[in-house]
Amino acid sequence: MTERHVLVLAAGKGTRMRSSRPKVLHRLSGCSLVEHVLRAADPLRATTTTLVVGHQAEAVERELGATRGGLGFVRQEQQLGTAHAVLQTEPLLAERRGTLVVLMGDAPLVSPTTARALAETHDRAAAAATVLTATIERPYGYGRIVRRAGQLAEVVEEADATPEQRALREVNSGIYAFDLAPLFPALRAVPEAGPKQERYLPGILRRYREQGLTIETVIAADHEIRGINSRHELAEAGFLMRHRKNEELMAAGVTIVDPATAYVDVDVEVGPDTVIHPGVILEGRTSVGARCELHAGVRIANSAVGNDVTVNDHSVIVDAEIAAGARVGPFAHIRPGSSIGEQARVGNFVEIKKSVLGAEAKAGHLSYIGDAAVGAGANIGAGTITCNFDGSEKHRTTIGDEAFVGSGTQLIAPVTVESGAYVAAGSCITEDVPAGALAVARGRQVNKEGRAAAMRRKNADSAQG
């Protein structure tokens, strides 16, 4: 098999993005633009993968180096065109042989299938170059593909095209496969052009034609060649990528009630017979099991949700685990480091932070559980608070199996309510409660007979005054 190498051009500044962040690191459906491109290249099983970086090179190298191993980087200190960019890799690749696939770091919609078709077509034809093209309705700004007898004759940039050539709708994507053997001498011979005296890859095609070398083409879907040069184009690409992901999920047995409002990142996994209602957002490396129901406005990020889970309206789950059969929400907030056990219930306006809620435990209403371990079958009454912060440190609360904590309770950590204990409503618990005990910690109630009418008169006089 022909040895393959991948080169991603990622040196551009992206001025129209109006951003301090490198263009190729902008996020799209859970990944950076350039990460999408690298994933498209993964099926090629390349011997080497190299990125040409320039603008904010350190930031690009740092982010990709932390998430991917085995990448090489070369610097294009001055951005003098795509041919000049590829030429910067000569010290790394000049002694290599095989196929070099050149991808654009800001074209994240190219699919793995298309990248593989490009390489395979190139190898079968033993071509010197293979160009990925697409036919689009409005080819404004693209170089046009000029064919003679069905074969690619040249790429004409729009500024240089005749009116007849501008009417052509087949365009150059900027994505290529090259035979490495003749590549670098040909690149050095590409003439400089334009006011900045830059060198562009289409110039190599004319030289190859003059030398009688084989040039092939592969036609991609029109959306695959879209580059991202502005926030508007980023949003358009996001729409296309969400559409692709939602189609994939629905084909696998997931019901998406309104695909136009379902925002599902590319790495999200969802099991069959799960129902996703309008306005749901699933981010990062979230996994959702089978037969779940995610109601309107739910957001889940980087979390694992088991089978048969119901998440009710407008709940937020981040960096957490929800076990099979649990119910969450509505308006619940499960914060990082939390784990909700099987068949557990987390209800209206309950916030759980860095805590474990055991199997079949319940926290139904208006409670905060932070830095706590709640045992199986325990019941947390409405308005209960674990007071975990003393002003300088966080402390743990432990609530045992089958314990009952009445409504309006404050648990001043560190404190333990042991298994089977009962805490009366309205208590402020500052000491451990033994197993099976009843804890009552309330201020004494005093009733002043007849004072209600006097208080009403006083209030009325104050209002009139």
C-alpha positions, 0 to 999 in steps of 0.5 A: 500500500502507498505510504500516506502523509497528511498536511493541514494548512493552519497558518492563517490569521482569520482577520474577518473573524474579528477574534483574538483566538486563532481561527482554526481553534474556534469551536464547532459542535464541540471541537475546534475547526482543525480537530474536525479536519484531523478527524476527517483524515484519521481513516487515511492512517497516515504515516505522518501528520503535519500542521503548518502554523503561523498566526498564534502558532504557540496557541495552536501547537499547545492546544493540539499537542495536549489533545493529540499525539504524534503531530508535527508542526512547521512554522510559516512565519510569513503567509505567502500563499498555499504553495509557500506553506506546503514548501515549508514542510520540505525539511520533514517530507523531502526524503519521504515517498508516497501520497501527501493529502493537503487539507485546509484547517478552516474547512471542517465539513470535509468528511472522512469518506471524501478524504479517503476517496481523494487518497484512493483515487489518487493512488489508483491513478498514480497521479501527480496531483488530484484535486477535490472539486465541487459544483456549487450554485454561487461560485463567487470567490472560488477558482474555477475548474476549466476542463478540456475533453473532460479532464482538468486543464487548469484552475482559473482564479476569479479575478483572472477569469473571463466571463465564460469561465466565471459562469462555470460552477465547478470550483477548486476546494483547495484540498489536494493529494500529491505524489511526493516525488515531484512535489517540492521541485515543482513548488519551488517553480511556482511563480509569484503572483499578485500584489503580495508576490505569493505562491498558490497551489493551483500554479503547480497544476499548470506546470504538471500539465506542461510536463504531461503528468497525470492530474485527477479530480474527485467531486465532493458535496458542495457543503464539504468544501466550505471554509470558515472565514467569518462568524456568519460562516461559522454559524452556517457550518454549525447548522450543517454539522448539527443537521448531519449529527441529528440525521445520524442519531435518528437513523440509529433509532433516536426520536428528535421531536424538532431537529431544528432546535436540537443541538447535539455535539459530534462526540455525543452518544445517544441510545435507541428509543430515547426521545429528545424534545425541543431545545435540548443541548447535548455537549462534549463527550456526553453519553445518553442511554436507551429509552431516556426522555429529555424534555424541553430546554435540557442542557447536558455537558460531558456527562453519562446518563444511564438507561431509562432516565427522565430529565425534565424541563430546563434542567442542567447537568454538567460533568456528572453521572445519572444512573439508570431509572433516575428522574431529574428536574424540572429546573434542577442543576446537577453540578460537576462531580455529582453522581445520581444513583439508580431510581433516585429522584432529584426534583424542582429547583434542587441543586446538587454539587460534588455529591453522591445521591444513593439509589432510590434516594429523593430530594424533591424540592428547593434543596441544595446538596453540596459536598455530601454523600446521601445514602440509598433510600434517604429522603431530603425534605423541601428547602434542606441545605447542606451548609458546606462552606465555613468561609475558608474551607468546604466540609462534607455532610454524610446522610445514611441509608433510609435517613429522613431529613425534614423540610427546612433543615440546615445541616452544618458540615461537617456532620453525619446523619446516620442510617435510619435517623430522622431529622425533624423539619425546621432543624439546624443540625450541628452535631452528628445524629446517631442511627435510628435517632430523632433529632429536633433542633429548633428555637422555642416557639412563643405565642402572644395571645391577641397580638395579631390585631394590634399588629395589623392596626400598627401596620395600617397606621404606619401605612397612612402616615 
